[in-house]
Amino acid sequence: MTLSDEAAELVKAYAESAGVSLSRSVSDLIERGSRRKARIKLVNGIPVFDIPGGRRVTTAEAKRLEVDER
């Protein structure tokens, strides 16, 4: 495998900081880069997770969960 100088430096830095091999670093970075990113949109200026197929959570549900957590 041939990497650009910049990519090789990133892989090397990651390997050193994570204490893993260069090949493990390449695998980790590829897997991390291919994961779906959380989609966030602004609703009335407030960041909201945009979950495809998700349902709305009501204020009452959020308050109930907050009470349950204590």
N, C-alpha and C positions, 0 to 999 in steps of 0.2 A: 504494500500500500504506500502510495506517495502522498504526502500532505504538503500543503503550502507551508512556508516558514511560519506564518502567523498561527495556523492551526496547530502545527507541531509545538510551538511555544505554549499555546493554551493547554494542549494535552499534557505536556510536561509539567506545567504549573499545577494543573489539577491533580496529576499523579502524586506529586510531592506533597501537596496540601492534604490529600485524602489518604496518603500512605498506601497507595495501590500501584499495580504495575501499569505500564503504558497501555497494554492491550485492554486491561480492565477499564482504564480511563477512557479510551476510545469508545468502548461499549457503553459505559455509563453516560457519556456525553451525547452519543447518538440516541440512546433511549430517552434521555431527558429532553432532547430537542424535538423528538417525534411525538411526545405526549401532547394531547389536546390542552390548549390553554384555557383557563377559566374565562368565560365571556362575561364581561362586566359592561353594563350600560348605565347611563345617568338618567334618573327619573326625578324630575324637579330638582336637579342639582345634587341628588343623593346617589352614590354608587350602589348598584343593585346587581347581583348575580343573575345572569340570563341563562336559565336552565331549560334546554329544549324538552318539552313534554312535562315540565315541572308544574306544580300547582301553587296557587297563592296560599300564603300562610297569613291567617287573620291576626289582628292584634290580640284577640282573646286567646288564640292558641299560643302566641309568643309569651303572653303573660302567664299562662298556665305552665308552660315549660320552664319559665323563669322561677316560678314558685316551686315546682317539682325538683329543681336543681339544688335548692337550699337544703 
